[in-house]
Amino acid sequence: MADTTEPTRRDFIHIASGAASVVGVGFFAWPLIDQMNPSADTMALATIELDISNIEEGQQVVAKWQGKPVFIRYRTPAEIAAADAVDVASLRDKQTDDERLIPGPDGKLKPQYLVAIGVCTHLGCVPLFDPNDEKGGEYRGWFCPCHGSHYDNSGRIRKGPAPKNLEIPPYWYITDTVLEIGKEAVV
């Protein structure tokens, strides 16, 4: 004969009070754990240094700054020429390629390096980049798969619903091969 006893009210009260205790501890522990994260004002002032000497021509590197992807693209001479050849009057957000660049330590623009925040200006998706494939869009730059925005290799909007070009973060060249993202040039 098997011993089958039904749960009693006392068993139910023990289980319910144990579950309520676990939830209560969670409510008190969460703020204590969450306060260990950096504050929003600290994150807003954060900078990152990036050595770009390892990036090969035609390659793109993605870094993370303030929780956003930042594209660092080492453009080929053909890509630079294509970006310079664009008729600015035909662009929705009118910027020349040179206006999207920052001078190096010698005061000259470094057109081979494009630094842009990798967030589509339409609804915040991360655009794809592949200049040799349809993933790069019609203009051999970035393509946003969410709603079909096409950017050229200078990060300028060329087609689709995005209203603006890819944003250029504040950055400057510490040396010819090291840049700091999140800080304007020190003069």
N, CA, C and O of each residue as an XYZ file, in Angstrom:
748
protein
N       0.839     -1.167      0.000
C       0.000      0.000      0.000
C       0.885      1.231      0.000
O       1.725      1.391      0.885
N       0.706      2.105     -0.985
C       1.516      3.313     -1.140
C       1.001      4.391     -0.203
O      -0.200      4.516      0.038
N       1.946      5.166      0.319
C       1.599      6.258      1.234
C       1.346      7.515      0.391
O       2.288      8.198     -0.011
N       0.093      7.805      0.134
C      -0.265      8.984     -0.651
C      -1.011      9.952      0.247
O      -2.170      9.738      0.603
N      -0.334     10.993      0.594
C      -0.987     12.005      1.422
C      -1.209     13.240      0.576
O      -0.366     13.618     -0.238
N      -2.316     13.839      0.775
C      -2.655     15.057      0.063
C      -1.900     16.224      0.693
O      -1.669     16.236      1.902
N      -1.508     17.225     -0.140
C      -0.877     18.410      0.449
C      -1.883     19.121      1.369
O      -3.076     19.216      1.081
N      -1.356     19.596      2.450
C      -2.218     20.289      3.411
C      -2.141     21.783      3.192
O      -1.351     22.268      2.381
N      -2.976     22.510      3.929
C      -2.934     23.971      3.863
C      -1.583     24.479      4.340
O      -1.052     25.462      3.823
N      -1.048     23.804      5.316
C       0.253     24.202      5.852
C       1.335     24.082      4.783
O       2.209     24.945      4.696
N       1.294     23.031      3.972
C       2.266     22.870      2.880
C       2.135     24.017      1.875
O       3.135     24.573      1.421
N       0.890     24.362      1.536
C       0.654     25.463      0.600
C       1.199     26.782      1.152
O       1.810     27.551      0.409
N       0.991     27.048      2.417
C       1.468     28.290      3.038
C       2.994     28.327      3.036
O       3.577     29.386      2.805
N       3.651     27.198      3.289
C       5.120     27.143      3.254
C       5.642     27.445      1.853
O       6.600     28.203      1.700
N       5.029     26.868      0.844
C       5.470     27.094     -0.547
C       5.208     28.549     -0.955
O       6.073     29.193     -1.548
N       4.026     29.060     -0.639
C       3.679     30.433     -1.006
C       4.589     31.437     -0.301
O       5.029     32.404     -0.923
N       4.878     31.231      0.980
C       5.744     32.180      1.687
C       7.188     32.089      1.174
O       7.894     33.096      1.136
N       7.622     30.904      0.787
C       8.965     30.762      0.206
C       9.074     31.483     -1.121
O      10.068     32.159     -1.382
N       8.051     31.345     -1.970
C       8.052     32.031     -3.258
C       8.012     33.541     -3.064
O       8.720     34.269     -3.760
N       7.205     34.020     -2.140
C       7.131     35.459     -1.863
C       8.465     35.975     -1.338
O       8.852     37.102     -1.645
N       9.167     35.177     -0.559
C      10.484     35.582     -0.043
C      11.496     35.718     -1.178
O      12.287     36.661     -1.200
N      11.471     34.785     -2.110
C      12.390     34.851     -3.248
C      12.126     36.106     -4.072
O      13.069     36.793     -4.466
N      10.864     36.414     -4.336
C      10.512     37.617     -5.088
C      10.940     38.869     -4.321
O      11.464     39.812     -4.914
N      10.722     38.880     -3.023
C      11.115     40.031     -2.196
C      12.614     40.260     -2.200
O      13.069     41.400     -2.296
N      13.380     39.195     -2.098
C      14.839     39.324     -2.144
C      15.268     39.861     -3.509
O      16.187     40.676     -3.596
N      14.606     39.406     -4.575
C      14.914     39.908     -5.916
C      14.654     41.401     -6.040
O      15.453     42.124     -6.634
N      13.531     41.870     -5.476
C      13.211     43.300     -5.525
C      14.254     44.135     -4.789
O      14.568     45.246     -5.216
N      14.784     43.624     -3.711
C      15.794     44.371     -2.952
C      17.186     44.231     -3.565
O      17.987     45.162     -3.490
N      17.485     43.079     -4.169
C      18.821     42.845     -4.723
C      19.032     43.581     -6.048
O      20.142     44.028     -6.335
N      17.985     43.708     -6.849
C      18.135     44.325     -8.167
C      18.725     45.734     -8.103
O      19.696     45.996     -8.813
N      18.204     46.641     -7.306
C      18.813     47.983     -7.250
C      20.264     47.956     -6.772
O      21.082     48.758     -7.224
N      20.579     47.051     -5.872
C      21.960     46.964     -5.392
C      22.907     46.513     -6.499
O      24.025     47.017     -6.610
N      22.464     45.574     -7.307
C      23.294     45.098     -8.416
C      23.326     46.142     -9.537
O      24.379     46.384    -10.128
N      22.191     46.753     -9.827
C      22.093     47.724    -10.915
C      22.937     48.969    -10.652
O      23.455     49.563    -11.598
N      23.082     49.369     -9.420
C      23.868     50.571     -9.114
C      25.353     50.385     -9.398
O      26.104     51.361     -9.403
N      25.784     49.164     -9.631
C      27.189     48.921     -9.958
C      27.507     49.250    -11.415
O      28.679     49.365    -11.773
N      26.482     49.403    -12.268
C      26.701     49.796    -13.658
C      27.148     51.250    -13.722
O      26.787     52.041    -12.850
N      27.927     51.618    -14.737
C      28.309     53.028    -14.864
C      27.083     53.892    -15.129
O      26.147     53.463    -15.803
N      27.093     55.088    -14.604
C      25.957     55.984    -14.775
C      25.913     56.519    -16.209
O      26.900     56.455    -16.942
N      24.756     57.042    -16.588
C      24.561     57.542    -17.961
C      25.494     58.707    -18.263
O      26.003     58.812    -19.379
N      25.728     59.587    -17.287
C      26.620     60.716    -17.552
C      28.061     60.257    -17.726
O      28.813     60.874    -18.480
N      28.456     59.199    -17.051
C      29.800     58.644    -17.240
C      29.925     58.023    -18.622
O      30.931     58.212    -19.305
N      28.903     57.283    -19.031
C      28.922     56.675    -20.363
C      28.932     57.742    -21.459
O      29.581     57.564    -22.489
N      28.221     58.841    -21.245
C      28.153     59.902    -22.248
C      29.510     60.566    -22.448
O      29.799     61.058    -23.540
N      30.333     60.589    -21.429
C      31.648     61.211    -21.523
C      32.749     60.227    -21.898
O      33.907     60.618    -22.046
N      32.400     58.965    -22.052
C      33.392     57.929    -22.317
C      34.051     58.111    -23.676
O      33.409     58.512    -24.646
N      35.328     57.813    -23.729
C      36.068     57.825    -24.989
C      36.749     56.478    -25.159
O      36.989     55.763    -24.187
N      37.058     56.141    -26.404
C      37.840     54.935    -26.663
C      38.982     55.293    -27.600
O      38.830     56.131    -28.489
N      40.117     54.656    -27.397
C      41.260     54.802    -28.301
C      41.318     53.564    -29.175
O      41.071     52.449    -28.716
N      41.647     53.776    -30.434
C      41.659     52.672    -31.381
C      42.886     52.770    -32.269
O      43.126     53.798    -32.903
N      43.660     51.696    -32.310
C      44.821     51.623    -33.196
C      44.338     51.154    -34.563
O      43.832     50.040    -34.702
N      44.497     52.008    -35.568
C      43.983     51.686    -36.902
C      45.090     51.193    -37.845
O      44.854     51.008    -39.039
N      46.295     50.980    -37.304
C      47.404     50.555    -38.161
C      47.214     49.144    -38.706
O      47.815     48.794    -39.722
N      46.391     48.329    -38.055
C      46.184     46.941    -38.498
C      45.078     46.806    -39.537
O      44.892     45.728    -40.102
N      44.342     47.884    -39.797
C      43.252     47.809    -40.767
C      43.848     47.850    -42.172
O      44.626     48.745    -42.500
N      43.478     46.884    -42.985
C      43.990     46.822    -44.352
C      43.068     47.596    -45.296
O      41.883     47.779    -45.020
N      43.631     48.037    -46.395
C      42.864     48.773    -47.397
C      41.667     47.936    -47.845
O      41.804     46.755    -48.163
N      40.495     48.565    -47.864
C      39.272     47.876    -48.249
C      38.567     47.182    -47.100
O      37.512     46.580    -47.298
N      39.127     47.252    -45.908
C      38.573     46.553    -44.753
C      37.813     47.523    -43.849
O      38.094     48.721    -43.828
N      36.858     46.991    -43.110
C      36.112     47.765    -42.130
C      36.250     47.103    -40.763
O      36.228     45.877    -40.658
N      36.392     47.910    -39.726
C      36.437     47.432    -38.349
C      35.269     48.076    -37.621
O      34.924     49.229    -37.884
N      34.665     47.335    -36.711
C      33.559     47.869    -35.918
C      33.990     47.925    -34.463
O      34.407     46.920    -33.887
N      33.886     49.107    -33.876
C      34.181     49.297    -32.454
C      32.871     49.669    -31.761
O      31.898     50.037    -32.420
N      32.849     49.574    -30.445
C      31.652     49.941    -29.702
C      31.955     51.172    -28.861
O      32.915     51.185    -28.090
N      31.126     52.216    -29.014
C      31.287     53.457    -28.271
C      29.915     53.893    -27.795
O      28.991     54.021    -28.598
N      29.774     54.121    -26.506
C      28.506     54.501    -25.882
C      27.378     53.537    -26.244
O      26.229     53.947    -26.410
N      27.712     52.271    -26.363
C      26.721     51.254    -26.679
C      26.325     51.194    -28.140
O      25.430     50.432    -28.504
N      26.973     51.983    -28.987
C      26.645     52.010    -30.417
C      27.817     51.472    -31.221
O      28.971     51.648    -30.829
N      27.530     50.811    -32.353
C      28.634     50.393    -33.218
C      29.202     51.601    -33.966
O      28.460     52.473    -34.418
N      30.514     51.633    -34.085
C      31.189     52.676    -34.862
C      31.966     51.969    -35.961
O      32.789     51.094    -35.692
N      31.693     52.361    -37.208
C      32.378     51.780    -38.361
C      33.635     52.590    -38.644
O      33.573     53.813    -38.770
N      34.778     51.911    -38.744
C      36.024     52.534    -39.182
C      36.400     51.819    -40.474
O      36.737     50.635    -40.470
N      36.338     52.549    -41.561
C      36.541     51.970    -42.886
C      37.797     52.546    -43.517
O      37.951     53.763    -43.615
N      38.694     51.662    -43.944
C      39.886     52.055    -44.689
C      39.508     51.942    -46.164
O      39.478     50.844    -46.720
N      39.224     53.070    -46.789
C      38.720     53.083    -48.156
C      39.849     52.999    -49.179
O      40.959     53.479    -48.949
N      39.539     52.383    -50.303
C      40.496     52.269    -51.408
C      40.505     53.582    -52.187
O      39.568     54.370    -52.065
N      41.546     53.832    -52.986
C      41.552     55.038    -53.836
C      40.334     55.108    -54.760
O      39.816     56.197    -55.012
N      39.878     53.980    -55.260
C      38.692     53.968    -56.130
C      37.444     54.383    -55.350
O      36.598     55.106    -55.876
N      37.325     53.935    -54.107
C      36.172     54.317    -53.278
C      36.204     55.813    -52.955
O      35.167     56.475    -52.952
N      37.397     56.336    -52.685
C      37.529     57.769    -52.395
C      37.151     58.582    -53.629
O      36.445     59.585    -53.523
N      37.624     58.146    -54.807
C      37.292     58.849    -56.050
C      35.787     58.802    -56.321
O      35.202     59.791    -56.765
N      35.163     57.654    -56.055
C      33.712     57.531    -56.261
C      32.949     58.452    -55.302
O      31.950     59.057    -55.689
N      33.414     58.557    -54.065
C      32.755     59.437    -53.088
C      32.918     60.904    -53.472
O      31.992     61.697    -53.300
N      34.089     61.269    -53.990
C      34.335     62.652    -54.411
C      33.552     63.020    -55.671
O      33.222     64.188    -55.878
N      33.256     62.032    -56.510
C      32.596     62.293    -57.788
C      31.086     62.502    -57.664
O      30.434     62.887    -58.634
N      30.532     62.254    -56.489
C      29.080     62.385    -56.311
C      28.667     63.848    -56.403
O      29.303     64.721    -55.813
N      27.596     64.109    -57.148
C      27.027     65.451    -57.243
C      26.283     65.738    -55.937
O      25.239     65.143    -55.671
N      26.820     66.647    -55.127
C      26.260     66.936    -53.802
C      24.826     67.443    -53.911
O      24.021     67.199    -53.013
N      24.494     68.138    -54.983
C      23.133     68.663    -55.167
C      22.103     67.541    -55.265
O      20.925     67.758    -54.984
N      22.540     66.331    -55.665
C      21.613     65.212    -55.799
C      21.363     64.485    -54.474
O      20.516     63.594    -54.408
N      22.090     64.859    -53.427
C      21.970     64.168    -52.147
C      20.835     64.741    -51.301
O      20.552     65.938    -51.356
N      20.203     63.896    -50.536
C      19.141     64.322    -49.624
C      19.721     65.139    -48.469
O      19.196     66.200    -48.131
N      20.796     64.648    -47.871
C      21.492     65.343    -46.786
C      22.832     65.779    -47.385
O      23.780     64.995    -47.439
N      22.899     67.012    -47.825
C      24.005     67.492    -48.659
C      25.292     67.696    -47.858
O      25.418     68.646    -47.084
N      26.238     66.786    -48.062
C      27.575     66.884    -47.475
C      28.571     66.331    -48.475
O      28.346     65.289    -49.090
N      29.679     67.049    -48.628
C      30.751     66.504    -49.455
C      31.469     65.430    -48.654
O      31.301     65.318    -47.439
N      32.260     64.657    -49.350
C      33.038     63.624    -48.655
C      34.010     64.281    -47.672
O      34.188     63.788    -46.558
N      34.641     65.391    -48.075
C      35.603     66.063    -47.206
C      34.967     66.609    -45.928
O      35.629     66.671    -44.892
N      33.701     67.003    -45.984
C      33.019     67.510    -44.803
C      32.783     66.420    -43.763
O      32.483     66.718    -42.607
N      32.914     65.177    -44.163
C      32.678     64.049    -43.264
C      33.979     63.488    -42.692
O      33.971     62.459    -42.017
N      35.093     64.163    -42.962
C      36.409     63.693    -42.522
C      37.014     64.647    -41.502
O      36.631     65.814    -41.422
N      37.959     64.139    -40.728
C      38.671     64.919    -39.718
C      40.151     64.943    -40.096
O      40.697     63.918    -40.503
N      40.806     66.094    -39.968
C      42.240     66.138    -40.294
C      43.082     65.315    -39.313
O      42.735     65.154    -38.143
N      44.184     64.810    -39.829
C      45.127     64.077    -38.993
C      46.012     65.028    -38.207
O      45.782     66.237    -38.220
N      47.026     64.500    -37.521
C      47.913     65.338    -36.706
C      48.666     66.395    -37.520
O      49.064     67.429    -36.982
N      48.860     66.133    -38.817
C      49.572     67.092    -39.671
C      48.638     68.167    -40.238
O      49.086     69.045    -40.975
N      47.346     68.106    -39.899
C      46.384     69.099    -40.373
C      45.754     68.759    -41.708
O      44.872     69.481    -42.173
N      46.187     67.677    -42.336
C      45.633     67.268    -43.632
C      44.554     66.209    -43.421
O      44.633     65.388    -42.507
N      43.542     66.249    -44.295
C      42.491     65.237    -44.226
C      43.067     63.857    -44.534
O      44.022     63.721    -45.299
N      42.469     62.843    -43.923
C      42.863     61.461    -44.185
C      41.659     60.775    -44.851
O      40.880     60.090    -44.187
N      41.518     60.971    -46.181
C      40.315     60.472    -46.854
C      40.206     58.952    -46.881
O      39.130     58.412    -47.135
N      41.312     58.262    -46.623
C      41.243     56.805    -46.636
C      40.465     56.248    -45.446
O      39.953     55.130    -45.514
N      40.369     57.016    -44.349
C      39.657     56.540    -43.167
C      38.330     57.268    -43.010
O      38.289     58.494    -42.907
N      37.254     56.503    -42.992
C      35.943     57.060    -42.691
C      35.492     56.470    -41.362
O      35.511     55.253    -41.177
N      35.090     57.332    -40.443
C      34.593     56.917    -39.132
C      33.144     57.379    -39.039
O      32.861     58.569    -39.171
N      32.229     56.442    -38.812
C      30.797     56.779    -38.749
C      30.106     55.889    -37.725
O      30.495     54.741    -37.512
N      29.084     56.439    -37.102
C      28.273     55.639    -36.180
C      27.411     54.708    -37.015
O      26.700     55.151    -37.917
N      27.473     53.431    -36.716
C      26.789     52.406    -37.508
C      25.351     52.184    -37.107
O      24.948     51.057    -36.822
N      24.571     53.258    -37.083
C      23.153     53.162    -36.760
C      22.377     53.906    -37.838
O      22.618     55.090    -38.075
N      21.454     53.223    -38.486
C      20.640     53.840    -39.534
C      19.854     55.010    -38.945
O      19.301     54.910    -37.850
N      19.814     56.101    -39.674
C      19.143     57.305    -39.179
C      17.626     57.241    -39.362
O      16.926     58.202    -39.046
N      17.123     56.140    -39.860
C      15.674     55.996    -40.001
C      15.070     55.496    -38.694
O      14.368     56.241    -38.009
N      15.335     54.245    -38.344
C      14.770     53.689    -37.114
C      15.794     52.966    -36.258
O      15.414     52.209    -35.365
N      17.077     53.173    -36.502
C      18.096     52.680    -35.589
C      18.618     51.280    -35.813
O      19.230     50.720    -34.904
N      18.413     50.692    -36.961
C      18.994     49.380    -37.255
C      20.486     49.545    -37.565
O      20.955     50.661    -37.787
N      21.217     48.450    -37.580
C      22.637     48.488    -37.928
C      22.781     48.091    -39.402
O      22.472     46.959    -39.775
N      23.253     49.028    -40.241
C      23.407     48.716    -41.668
C      24.501     47.680    -41.917
O      25.441     47.548    -41.133
N      24.365     46.959    -43.007
C      25.351     45.962    -43.430
C      26.315     46.596    -44.419
O      25.958     47.525    -45.144
N      27.532     46.089    -44.441
C      28.528     46.611    -45.380
C      29.178     45.468    -46.120
O      29.714     44.546    -45.507
N      29.133     45.526    -47.431
C      29.873     44.610    -48.288
C      29.947     45.252    -49.664
O      28.998     45.144    -50.441
N      31.064     45.926    -49.987
C      31.138     46.658    -51.247
C      31.138     45.763    -52.485
O      30.938     46.257    -53.594
N      31.355     44.473    -52.320
C      31.419     43.577    -53.468
C      30.175     42.719    -53.618
O      30.165     41.773    -54.405
N      29.125     43.042    -52.869
C      27.943     42.202    -52.857
C      26.717     43.084    -52.738
O      26.833     44.278    -52.459
N      25.547     42.511    -52.947
C      24.320     43.285    -52.821
C      24.055     43.716    -51.385
O      23.237     44.606    -51.153
N      24.736     43.098    -50.409
C      24.551     43.506    -49.018
C      25.009     44.939    -48.785
O      24.578     45.578    -47.826
N      25.874     45.447    -49.650
C      26.347     46.817    -49.530
C      25.427     47.830    -50.184
O      25.716     49.027    -50.163
N      24.342     47.382    -50.756
C      23.403     48.301    -51.385
C      23.839     48.692    -52.789
O      24.884     48.260    -53.278
N      23.020     49.515    -53.424
C      23.274     49.922    -54.801
C      24.481     50.826    -54.944
O      25.036     50.936    -56.037
N      24.900     51.471    -53.881
C      25.963     52.471    -53.966
C      27.274     51.980    -53.354
O      28.162     52.778    -53.052
N      27.391     50.669    -53.173
C      28.616     50.033    -52.679
C      29.078     50.617    -51.338
O      30.267     50.824    -51.098
N      28.106     50.868    -50.494
C      28.385     51.364    -49.149
C      27.681     50.482    -48.145
O      27.957     49.285    -48.066
N      26.774     51.059    -47.377
C      26.036     50.318    -46.374
C      24.582     50.196    -46.810
O      24.046     51.061    -47.503
N      23.960     49.103    -46.386
C      22.557     48.854    -46.688
C      21.848     48.485    -45.398
O      22.294     47.592    -44.677
N      20.750     49.162    -45.100
C      19.966     48.851    -43.908
C      18.905     47.821    -44.284
O      18.001     48.122    -45.064
N      19.005     46.610    -43.739
C      18.053     45.566    -44.124
C      16.657     45.751    -43.540
O      15.711     45.107    -43.993
N      16.516     46.613    -42.550
C      15.201     46.785    -41.913
C      14.192     47.446    -42.842
O      13.070     46.959    -42.981
N      14.581     48.559    -43.485
C      13.638     49.291    -44.324
C      14.227     49.702    -45.669
O      13.582     50.425    -46.428
N      15.447     49.251    -45.974
C      15.988     49.429    -47.311
C      16.712     50.733    -47.595
O      16.743     51.173    -48.744
N      17.294     51.364    -46.583
C      18.078     52.575    -46.849
C      19.434     52.186    -47.426
O      20.068     51.239    -46.961
N      19.876     52.930    -48.449
C      21.172     52.693    -49.089
C      22.075     53.886    -48.796
O      21.683     55.034    -49.009
N      23.277     53.616    -48.308
C      24.281     54.650    -48.044
C      25.470     54.398    -48.954
O      25.777     53.248    -49.268
N      26.147     55.463    -49.384
C      27.350     55.266    -50.195
C      28.548     55.025    -49.272
O      28.387     54.947    -48.054
N      29.756     54.906    -49.852
C      30.923     54.569    -49.041
C      31.434     55.745    -48.205
O      32.455     55.630    -47.527
N      30.725     56.866    -48.254
C      31.013     57.988    -47.373
C      29.949     58.077    -46.273
O      29.970     59.000    -45.459
N      29.022     57.113    -46.253
C      27.974     57.087    -45.244
C      26.838     58.068    -45.524
O      26.065     58.404    -44.626
N      26.740     58.526    -46.775
C      25.683     59.477    -47.137
C      24.464     58.724    -47.645
O      24.588     57.772    -48.415
N      23.283     59.157    -47.210
C      22.045     58.507    -47.646
C      21.821     58.783    -49.129
O      21.891     59.924    -49.586
N      21.551     57.712    -49.864
C      21.342     57.848    -51.307
C      19.959     57.389    -51.729
O      19.418     57.870    -52.724
N      19.377     56.449    -50.965
C      18.083     55.904    -51.355
C      17.436     55.282    -50.122
O      18.127     54.737    -49.261
N      16.119     55.364    -50.038
C      15.400     54.743    -48.932
C      14.852     55.770    -47.956
O      14.977     56.973    -48.186
N      14.250     55.310    -46.875
C      13.530     56.208    -45.969
C      14.395     56.994    -44.985
O      13.893     57.924    -44.354
N      15.653     56.662    -44.835
C      16.488     57.379    -43.855
C      16.580     58.861    -44.225
O      16.823     59.193    -45.386
N      16.388     59.756    -43.248
C      16.392     61.183    -43.560
C      17.785     61.816    -43.601
O      17.972     62.851    -44.240
N      18.757     61.206    -42.929
C      20.077     61.828    -42.810
C      21.185     60.830    -43.094
O      20.964     59.620    -43.142
N      22.386     61.371    -43.280
C      23.581     60.551    -43.455
C      23.910     59.843    -42.147
O      23.430     60.227    -41.080
N      24.747     58.792    -42.245
C      25.241     58.171    -41.020
C      25.987     59.240    -40.223
O      26.757     60.022    -40.780
N      25.751     59.259    -38.936
C      26.340     60.286    -38.077
C      27.845     60.065    -37.918
O      28.311     58.929    -37.825
N      28.588     61.158    -37.887
C      30.028     61.100    -37.641
C      30.240     61.411    -36.158
O      29.833     62.474    -35.689
N      30.869     60.498    -35.417
C      31.069     60.768    -33.992
C      32.189     61.789    -33.794
O      32.996     62.007    -34.698
N      32.241     62.404    -32.635
C      33.401     63.254    -32.369
C      34.642     62.364    -32.238
O      34.629     61.386    -31.489
N      35.697     62.697    -32.955
C      36.941     61.929    -32.847
C      38.095     62.793    -33.324
O      37.894     63.832    -33.954
N      39.300     62.352    -33.018
C      40.490     63.028    -33.497
C      41.631     62.023    -33.539
O      41.591     60.977    -32.891
N      42.650     62.370    -34.320
C      43.823     61.510    -34.456
C      44.846     61.902    -33.404
O      45.353     63.024    -33.412
N      45.149     60.980    -32.501
C      46.198     61.207    -31.510
C      47.550     61.142    -32.225
O      48.413     62.000    -32.037
N      47.708     60.112    -33.041
C      48.865     59.972    -33.935
C      48.302     59.603    -35.310
O      47.085     59.558    -35.489
N      49.171     59.342    -36.267
C      48.705     58.943    -37.594
C      47.950     57.619    -37.584
O      47.142     57.360    -38.476
N      48.206     56.783    -36.586
C      47.591     55.453    -36.569
C      46.728     55.188    -35.333
O      46.242     54.070    -35.159
N      46.531     56.176    -34.484
C      45.682     56.000    -33.301
C      44.661     57.127    -33.264
O      45.013     58.305    -33.322
N      43.395     56.750    -33.166
C      42.375     57.785    -33.037
C      41.610     57.592    -31.742
O      41.537     56.490    -31.198
N      41.041     58.692    -31.258
C      40.239     58.676    -30.039
C      38.820     59.079    -30.409
O      38.578     60.176    -30.913
N      37.889     58.172    -30.149
C      36.490     58.424    -30.449
C      35.809     58.913    -29.175
O      35.981     58.342    -28.098
N      35.034     59.979    -29.325
C      34.312     60.539    -28.184
C      34.869     61.859    -27.719
O      34.403     62.418    -26.727
N      35.865     62.367    -28.427
C      36.499     63.623    -28.038
C      36.868     64.396    -29.295
O      37.395     63.830    -30.253
N      36.588     65.691    -29.282
C      36.962     66.550    -30.409
C      38.479     66.746    -30.420
O      39.153     66.487    -29.424
N      38.995     67.195    -31.532
C      40.434     67.434    -31.677
C      40.922     68.450    -30.660
O      40.281     69.473    -30.421
N      42.064     68.149    -30.070
C      42.703     69.068    -29.148
C      43.610     69.980    -29.957
O      44.518     69.511    -30.644
N      43.366     71.277    -29.877
C      44.133     72.228    -30.694
C      45.214     72.864    -29.858
O      45.973     73.695    -30.358
